[in-house]
Amino acid sequence: MLEGLLPIGSVVLLKNSTKRVMIIGVCQVGANDPTRVWDYVGAPFPEGFLGPDKTYLFDGEQIERIYSVGYQDEEQFAFKVKADAAMENIRNNTEAENKGE
């Protein structure tokens, strides 16, 4: 599996699912819990965005299979470095909070 976050446009299959999902965003906060940050938001593939109630928040460990990796260029690589660092920071802070530090 690839290191860090996948680029937007990647198509994946989530564990215990039969429908593929296209990643349409990274580092996403859910509406129901603004303290929880998810790795990704996805839309059904091949349909695409059908409305906010038809999107899926998920983390990298929920991905069973990668079908396609989204477009990558210098701008995306620079963004990936920042996004990966932000997610690592969020995970470290969450772990510290869960341990009561």
C-alpha distance (Angstrom), angle and dihedral (degrees) to the residues before:
residue distance angle dihedral
M1 . . .
L2 3.78 . .
E3 3.80 121.0 .
G4 3.79 117.5 -109.6
L5 3.76 127.6 -11.2
L6 3.78 122.9 -9.9
P7 3.82 117.7 -125.4
I8 3.78 123.1 -102.3
G9 3.79 110.7 -87.5
S10 3.80 94.1 41.0
V11 3.80 113.7 137.5
V12 3.79 117.5 -142.0
L13 3.78 142.4 168.3
L14 3.79 116.3 -132.3
K15 3.79 122.4 -140.4
N16 3.82 113.9 -89.6
S17 3.81 90.6 16.1
T18 3.79 136.1 108.7
K19 3.83 97.8 -166.9
R20 3.78 120.7 83.4
V21 3.81 119.6 -130.8
M22 3.82 129.8 -152.1
I23 3.80 115.6 -143.4
I24 3.81 109.5 -121.1
G25 3.81 99.3 169.1
V26 3.79 144.7 9.7
C27 3.84 134.6 -145.1
Q28 3.79 92.9 27.0
V29 3.80 129.5 179.1
G30 3.79 117.2 -146.9
A31 3.81 120.5 -128.2
N32 3.81 92.9 -129.7
D33 3.82 96.0 51.5
P34 3.81 116.0 25.3
T35 3.81 90.4 -175.6
R36 3.82 92.6 62.1
V37 3.81 117.3 83.6
W38 3.78 117.7 -164.4
D39 3.80 124.3 -157.8
Y40 3.80 93.9 -129.4
V41 3.77 149.0 10.2
G42 3.77 116.0 -152.1
A43 3.78 141.3 -173.9
P44 3.80 127.3 -147.5
F45 3.79 114.1 -85.4
P46 3.02 128.3 -102.6
E47 3.80 93.2 7.2
G48 3.81 96.8 59.9
F49 3.79 126.6 -162.8
L50 3.80 109.9 2.0
G51 3.80 97.1 166.9
P52 3.80 137.9 -57.4
D53 3.80 92.1 -77.0
K54 3.83 89.6 59.5
T55 3.80 97.8 56.4
Y56 3.79 126.3 99.9
L57 3.79 129.2 -142.1
F58 3.80 113.6 -151.8
D59 3.79 145.1 152.9
G60 3.78 130.1 -124.5
E61 3.80 94.1 -105.3
Q62 3.81 88.7 61.5
I63 3.81 91.4 63.3
E64 3.79 112.8 103.7
R65 3.80 99.2 177.0
I66 3.81 138.4 8.2
Y67 3.81 112.8 -142.4
S68 3.79 98.4 175.9
V69 3.79 136.2 3.8
G70 3.81 114.3 -136.9
Y71 3.78 126.8 -118.3
Q72 3.79 115.6 -62.2
D73 3.79 129.7 -166.7
E74 3.81 137.0 144.9
E75 3.81 92.7 -73.9
Q76 3.81 92.2 50.6
F77 3.82 92.1 47.0
A78 3.83 90.7 52.0
F79 3.81 90.2 48.2
K80 3.82 90.8 47.9
V81 3.81 91.7 56.1
K82 3.82 90.5 53.6
A83 3.80 94.9 42.2
D84 3.81 93.2 47.6
A85 3.82 90.2 50.5
A86 3.82 91.5 48.0
M87 3.81 92.3 50.1
E88 3.82 91.1 47.5
N89 3.79 89.9 51.5
I90 3.81 91.5 48.6
R91 3.81 91.7 49.0
N92 3.82 92.1 48.7
N93 3.82 91.8 49.4
T94 3.80 91.3 47.6
E95 3.81 91.9 50.2
A96 3.80 90.7 48.9
E97 3.82 91.0 50.1
N98 3.81 91.5 48.7
K99 3.81 89.8 52.6
G100 3.80 90.1 49.4
E101 3.80 95.2 -115.0
